[in-house]
Amino acid sequence: MSKLLVVFGATGQQGGSVVESVLGDAQLNKEYSIRGTTRDPGKPNAQELVKKGVEVVKADVDDAASLRKAFEGAHVVFANTVTIYDGHTYEHEVNQGRALADAAVAVGVPFYIYSTLPNAGKISGGKLKHMGHFDGKEEVEQYIRTLPLRSAFIAPGSFMSNFHASMAPHPAGDGTYAFAASVRPDAKMPLINTAGDTGKWVAAILADFSNYEGKVLCCSTAVYTFQEMADAMSKASGKTVRYTQLPEDTWRGFLPPPMRDHVAEMLQYFQDYGYYGENTEGKVKWSAEQARGNLTTLDEYLKANPLSLQ
């Protein structure tokens, strides 16, 4: 009889990638059946999962009873939280992350995989005060480590999909495009094709849980400088994309107010301390070697997902 894997947020980028990786893995597909949660099982992407043989159930992170019901009978739960920028980011991360873990314990789930991030407040010695979207996840990670279940963790890098959203280049007015931020061109950031690759690390954990128990996989293809990102955009688009370092106050003015402090401090953190703290590049290299499948480079991602540069 196959073991039950419950994927919380199965229609999101991370959860969806976990589902696809397990379905596409000859060994894991035989070993596990999948139950995916969503807030709306009737929506088209949820119904697509049903067609692939996934059991889809309704669950909401703010409804503890729905979580316990969704996790009932699970051998492994994969859980992640969605960052909310509303002035209470840290509180949301901690409350929701704890609620998910508590529900798993309440119904006796033996194995738990959680999507965490580094604690930038601790790594910076308390200098960075607005990193709740990182710090809250790590606080939950530490809480999970105290619970009566066996746990392992993934820590995704910056999403490549952001190049189509918050980090998209903009016309400079002279036929070129500006990829702008407040950090130096040589500042580095690890990148992940979230929807395509997250599941490859979770699959590695599922295939050999004992080997990764208690560990954090720093999930990124590689670490790129901001200049290298701009060069990759130029190469993929055939247009000239230049990295532009703006004064922090100027750059902050382009950010939506609810997320302004979070994002500004986040880039400062990347530049001054490294995304994963000390030895970020070494952690990324080791973790990439653990992935169960080939990882997407930035060049490959931009070729498959062209930028819309008008």
Salt bridges, closest charged atoms under 4 A:
GLU20 OE2 - LYS52 NZ 2.62
ASP25 OD2 - ARG292 NE 2.56
GLU31 OE2 - LYS3 NZ 2.72
GLU48 OE2 - LYS51 NZ 3.28
GLU55 OE1 - ARG35 NE 3.06
ASP86 OD2 - HIS92 NE2 2.76
GLU93 OE1 - LYS137 NZ 3.08
GLU138 OE1 - LYS122 NZ 3.31
GLU141 OE2 - ARG145 NH2 2.90
ASP186 OD1 - ARG184 NE 2.92
ASP197 OD1 - LYS200 NZ 2.75
GLU213 OE1 - ARG150 NH2 2.86
GLU248 OE2 - ARG252 NE 3.02
ASP261 OD2 - HIS130 NE2 3.80
ASP261 OD1 - ARG252 NH1 2.62
GLU265 OE2 - HIS130 ND1 3.08
GLU281 OE2 - LYS188 NZ 2.66
GLU289 OE2 - LYS285 NZ 2.87
ASP299 OD2 - LYS235 NZ 3.36
